[in-house]
Amino acid sequence: GAGVSQSPSNKVTEKGKDVELRCDPISGHTALYWYRQRLGQGLEFLIYFQGNSAPDKSGLPSDRFSAERTGESVSTLTIQRTQQEDSAVYLCASSLALVLPPYEQYFGPGTRLTVT
Amino acid sequence: ELKVEQNPLFLSMQEGKNYTIYCNYSTTSDRLYWYRQDPGKSLESLFVLLSNGAVKQEGRLMASLDTKARLSTLHITAAVHDLSATYFCAVDEGSGGGADGLTFGKGTHLIIQP
């Protein structure tokens, strides 16, 4: 079946502009995650959605970042007034959030964001 | 704060050799994941380790977990060029359902030379 998809695959924007990144999880996956990967680094967890529960936003880097999810489908990550330090690959993952592990996360191809 | 440390961060080896990548983490957890990332690509799940003493093998790769030592290893046997990639370990210390996300190591960049 189809995997996690993200759009756009690449985004170049000027400093100060707003950007919106989109994630379509695997059908039936109730949990959705956003991560950020800076060049040559591991992944940094940003936010998690589970069903209709309100997400914990404490992992977002600043108040310029926000994320939404409609039900158990598409999610958008919005970065307002982008800064050069926001340049990174933003990865989305989804999982079947069952009561028991493995909670295995399946990753999308990512959106490469470059702020000039 | 959970810390996950991998070593080495960079490894160049010849085909046919064996080597081990180490992943240490700083808190009690029995859920550890290994991922592979090829250049410009996303992450591919390799192994899910969910209990102390868990060992999983796939082809030339074998992963193990020692929760008491807070250590996981990824062992490569008779390496081949196709295994060249960056390997990440990730730990889930959440209460369940993955609500806290995964904490990743910085990755081990592996180059296998013919």
Interface residues (C-beta under 8 A of the other chain):
Chain A: A31 Y33 Y35 Q41 G42 L43 E44 F45 L46 I47 Y48 Q50 D56 G59 L91 A93 S95 A97 L98 V99 P101 P102 Y103 E104 Q105 Y106 F107 G108 P109 G110
Chain B: V4 R31 Y33 Y35 K41 S42 L43 E44 S45 V48 L50 F88 A90 D92 G96 G97 G98 A99 D100 G101 L102 T103 F104 G105 K106 G107
